[in-house]
């Protein structure tokens, strides 16, 4: 109960937790474009973008 209320207090102050996002908007656009072209394997696209 104590951790729940402290978590809600932190969120009210604007703090957010969790792992940072791996893909930003530019990487997402590249991923979609490469996958739609169908010239590269998905694994190769992800390696080029830098995600695993």
C-alpha positions as CSV (number, residue, x, y, z in Angstrom):
1,X,0.0,0.0,0.0
2,X,2.8,2.4,0.9
3,X,4.6,1.9,-2.5
4,X,1.3,2.4,-4.4
5,X,0.7,5.8,-2.8
6,X,4.3,6.9,-3.3
7,X,4.1,5.8,-6.9
8,X,1.0,7.8,-7.4
9,X,2.6,10.8,-5.8
10,X,5.6,10.6,-8.1
11,X,3.4,10.3,-11.1
12,X,1.5,13.4,-10.0
13,X,4.8,15.3,-9.9
14,X,5.4,14.3,-13.5
15,X,7.8,11.4,-12.9
16,X,7.4,8.4,-15.2
17,X,9.2,5.1,-14.9
18,X,10.1,2.3,-17.1
19,X,12.6,1.5,-19.8
20,X,13.2,4.2,-22.5
21,X,11.7,3.6,-25.9
22,X,14.2,2.0,-28.4
23,X,12.6,3.4,-31.6
24,X,12.0,7.1,-32.2
25,X,9.8,8.5,-34.9
26,X,12.6,8.5,-37.5
27,X,13.6,4.9,-36.9
28,X,9.9,3.9,-37.0
29,X,9.5,5.5,-40.5
30,X,12.7,3.8,-41.8
31,X,11.4,0.4,-40.4
32,X,8.1,0.8,-42.2
33,X,9.7,1.9,-45.4
34,X,12.2,-0.9,-45.5
35,X,9.6,-3.5,-44.7
36,X,7.2,-2.2,-47.3
37,X,9.9,-2.4,-50.0
38,X,10.5,-6.1,-49.2
39,X,14.1,-5.9,-50.4
40,X,15.6,-6.6,-47.0
41,X,14.9,-9.3,-44.4
42,X,13.4,-8.1,-41.2
43,X,16.5,-9.1,-39.2
44,X,18.7,-7.0,-41.5
45,X,16.4,-4.0,-41.2
46,X,16.5,-4.2,-37.4
47,X,20.3,-4.5,-37.4
48,X,20.5,-1.4,-39.7
49,X,18.2,0.6,-37.4
50,X,19.9,-0.7,-34.2
51,X,17.2,-2.8,-32.5
52,X,17.3,-6.4,-31.6
